[in-house]
């Protein structure tokens, strides 16, 4: 071996030694980095696990709360139903007796009233009748909203319907208000529950007569065909207000005090009374139009109003024409659904 070879071997050994240490150092650094990443991931997963446990606990608590609330609402509904049933019997029955005896007293069935003013007995009877109406309306709206009323759908001839309702309410009109009707010739029947459709018209006519001191109240009925959301012979509130097909539109127009624009959006709301500051008439609870709207909804129809203050009002009710409804498999009977099942 030459002296130069020994020097070369020494250099090579030194380089190998240094290279080994560098490789080892790089390998250790990478291992430490991987260990740190694994530790961070483990910590994150543990945090997620704890959060999931918390969410599961919260969901369990929420479910228990919902179940408890559902039971409570069911109890409230049962109590409410019992209350209205009792009110229907234990309140209306004595009121009917009060009204009946008042009428008998005024008729002279119990002889001369002597010094008792007839006006006082008249007030007793009228007040009893008003209270009976309020109670009946509350019970009616409850049954419509929470089930308990069954509608019998059948063809209803429009002209006899209009004539019978006018005959019922005619006594409410005064000499300064004329009650008129206009039914399109050959209009054909509508599909509905005869008693309930009559109730809708009766309420609308009663309201019209109540707020019309002079002029006229007219009920109109005509056939309207809707195509592509647009109606023939009349303007709907919006395009698509009625679905395509044939409709019987019943309208009640009066020349009374009208309805302010700001009141019209709420006119069908429960307990809403729009005319308190326009008249001295404070009768009613604001349930009549709410009942009307609900009845129309149960007929799958539509109701709307056009009015201007001091320019009268027109209420429109659209119900399916019978000849059109037959092709749409309309039901013969429908029961009012529970409020919990209504969207």
Secondary structure, DSSP 8 states (H G I E B T S, - for coil): --HHHHHHHHHHHHHHHHHHHHHHHHHHHHHHHHHHHHHHHHHHHHHHHHHHHHHHHHHHHHHHHHHHHHHHHHHHHHHHHHHHHHIIIIIHHHHHHHHHHHHHHHHTTT---TTS-HHHHHHHHHHHHHHHHHHHHHHHHHHHHHS--EEE-EEE-HHHHHHHHHHHHGGG--TTEEEEEEE-TT---EEE-HHHHHHHHHHHHHHHHHT-SSEEEEEEEEEEEEETTEESSS--SSTTSS-SEEEEEEEEEE-SS---HHHHTTTTSTT--S-TTT-S-----S-HHHHHHHHHHHTT-EEEEEE-TTS-EEEEEEEEBHHHHGGGT--SEEE---GGG--
